[in-house]
Structure formats: structure tokens, C-alpha cells
């Protein structure tokens, strides 16, 4: 994909993402006076924009992969739909919680969520650095090799580990314990996805079956 077309595609998807998240949060809240939502959107979208510009300049092929989320496996499309539903319900409930103050949450939990969110972004950046074959969809790419160093030497799916931390910190930043309860469904969703991914990689990626024996933990170090 040419850089001009890639830039346009990235900007359109980024803008739609900002608009959608804003609508899902501020409309149910009934106000734009929602500091936690502004903090969340800043933490989410500013690093995302900077990373997108960096990849466009330095590694447009990787940016193309990150923008392409269309899955080939039918069951993974189900996982994507379940994740989307979780986000929609979680964000709407966070906005409603702000409007009606159902379960007031201490501000220190919001700042804890922000710290965890930043940590998860740093972990995610490290995974991107370690694995040039990282993709949003489950596939084996030409020339792909097993990565077993760095974070991949601790857990088999460090990207999902970072994503799990990222998503569970979101409702804390938004100040909503009710929304947090919804996002707790994410581990079940991601476990379904990674099991399917491991089946494919063990079958089609040379050395992955041996890697699974070498690295015991899938998602959370010393737990699972």
C-alpha cells in the first residue's frame, strides 16, 4: 500500500475511533464535563497517534498489518464481535455511572488505572519491538520464525498479557466499577482466542510446538 493511501486509511480509522469512543462515553454521561473520560481518551489516542506516525515513517508494512484486522478463521470473528460488544456495553455503562453516580469510586483508583494503562502501553511497545511478525489477525506469515527471547521467554503471548492489563485498567480510569465488572469478561474472550492461535501456530509454524514446551506460561507469569 502506498504511503499516501496508508496515511489516509490510518487517519480515517483513527478519527472514527476517537469519534466512536467519545460518543459512547459522553452521550450516556449527558455532559462533556467528564474529566476521567478526557484523561482516558488522551492516554489512549495520543500514544496511538504518535506510534502510527512513527510506523508510517519507519515501518509502513507493520502499520498496514496493524490496520488489517480481518480474520480468516470464523471463530475468531466471533471473538472480535464479543470484544466489540464488551467495549460498547462497558463504555456506555461508564457514562451512565458518571451521570447517575451508581457506585462512586475513589480517585486513587483512577490514577492507579492510569499508571497500569501506561505500563501496558510500554509492554505493548516492547512486544512490537521484539516481534516484527506481530499482526492483529491469526496467521503464519512468509518467513516467520518463533520468537523466544525477551517477554516471549516469560509468557507465550506477551501481547495478550499487555492487552489484558490495558483493557482492565480502562474502566478504572473512567471511574466506573460497574464498567470494570463488564471488562472482567475479557480474560475469557482472550483465552478462547489464544488457544485457537496456539493450535494454528503449533500446526503451521516450525518450532512452535517445541517453544510451547520450553515456555510454560501462556498469559500470566507463574500462574497460567
N, C-alpha and C positions, 0 to 999 in steps of 0.2 A: 504494500500500500504506500503511495506517495505521501511525503510528509505533509503537504497541504491538505490532502484528503483525511489523513490520520489526525491532524490537528483539529479539523472541523468536526470529525466524529467524536473526538475526545471532549471537545468543548460542549457539544450538544448533549452528550451523556452526562457530563459534569453539571451543566446548567439544569438539566431535568432532575438530576439527583438533589441538587440544592432546593429547587422549587418543590419537589415532592415531599422531602423531609420537612421543609418549612410549613407546608400546608397541613401535613399530618400532625404537627406539634401545635402550631399557633391557632389553627381554626378550632380544635377542641378546647384549647385553653381560653378562647374567647378574647385574647389580648396578645399584643406583642411585648407587653411588659412581663417577660418570662426570662429572667437572666440566665437560669440554668440551661434553657434551650439555646440561647445565643452562645453560651460557653461551649455547649456540646457541638454546635454547628461549626464554631471556629476551630475546635480541636479536630473535628472530623474532616472538614473540607480544605482548610489551609494547607496542612501537610500533604493531603491528597493532590492538591493543585501543584504544589512545588515538586512533588515526586513525578507527576505527569509531565511537567515541563522538562525535568531532568532526563526522563526516559525518552522523551521526544527528541532531545538533542543528542543524547549519548547512546541510546539503545532503542530505536523505534520498533524493532522487531518484538522486543519484550512488551512494549506498550500495546502493540497490536494483539498480543496474546492476552494481556490483561483486559482488553476491551471485548474480547470474544468469549462470551460465557455460554454459548450454545452447546449443550451436551449431546453426545451421540447415544448415550445409554438412557432408555426410557425411565428407569427407576431413579436416575439422577435428576431428571426434570421434575419428578415428584418431590425430591428433596429440596430443589430450588423453590418450588411453589410453597412448600411448607415453611421454608425460611422467610419468604416474602410475606406470608400470612402472619408469621410471628412478628416481623418488623411493623407491619401495618397496625396490628392489634396493640402491640406494645407501645408504639408512639402515640396512638390515639388515646390509650388509657393514661399515659403520662400527661398528655394535655388536659384531659378531663380531671385528673388528680390535682393538677395545678389550679384548675378553675374551682373545684369543689372542696379541695383540701381534705380528701378522704383519709389519708394516712400521712400526716406531716412527718418529714424526715429531717434529722439533724444535719446542719450544713457541713459538718466534718465528713459525713458520708459522701457528700457531693464532691468534696475536694479529694477524698480517697479514690473515688471513681475516676476523677480526672488524672490522678497520678498513675493508676492502673492502666488507664487508656493510653497515656504517653508511653508507659513501659511496653505495652502490647505493640504499639507502632514501632518502637525500637527493635523489638524481637522480629517483627514482620520485615523490617528493613534488612536485618541480618539474614533472614531466610532468603530474601530476594538476592542478596549478595552471594550467598553460598550456592544457590541452585539456579542456574541460568535457564533450566528447562521448566521452571515453575509456570503453571498455567491454571486458569480458572476452571478449566474443564478436565475431566479424567481422560487421559490419553497417554500413549507412548510415542514420543517424537523421534524423528530420524536422528541417529547418533546419540541418543540419550543414554546416560550412564548413571549408575547408582551413586548417590552422594551419602557418605557415611562418616563425614567429619563435622566438627563444629556442633551445632544444635542437632544435626542429624545423627550424631553419635550418642545423643542422650535420649531422644524420642524419635520414632519413625516419621511423625507428622508434626514438625515444629510449626508449620504454617497454621494448622488447625489449632494447635496449642495457643498460638498468639491470637487467633481469631476468637477462640473461646473466651480468653481473658478480655479481649476487646469488646465483644458483644455483651458480656455480663457486666462490664463497667458502664455501659451506655445508660441504663435506667438509673444507676446511682448518680451519674452526672445530672440527669434530668430531675432528680429529686423525687423519684416515684418508686416506692416499694411494691406497689401493685404491678407496675410495669416490669419490675425485676422478677416477679413471680412468673410472668409470661416468658421472659427471656431464659428462664431456667429450663425451658423445653429444648433449648439449643443443643446441649450435650447429646440428647437422644437423637437429634437430627444429624449432627455431625458424625456420631458413631456409626449410624447407618451408611453415611457417605464413605467414610474411610475404610470400612470393611469391604465395601464394593470395590474401592480403589485398590486395596491390597490384593484382592482376588485377580484383578486385571494385571497389576504390576508383576505379581508372582508368576503369572502365566506368560506374559509377553516381554518383560524387561529382564535381560540376562543379569544374573547375580542378585536379584531382589529376594528370592527365596532364602538365600544364604544370609542376606542382610537382615531379614526378619528374625533369624535365629541369633544373630550377633547382637542386635539391639532389641532388648526385651520389651521395652515400654512403648506403647503406641502414641499416647496423647499427654499423659501427666507423669512426670518423672517419679519413679519409685512407687507409683500407685497403679497405673494401668497403661 
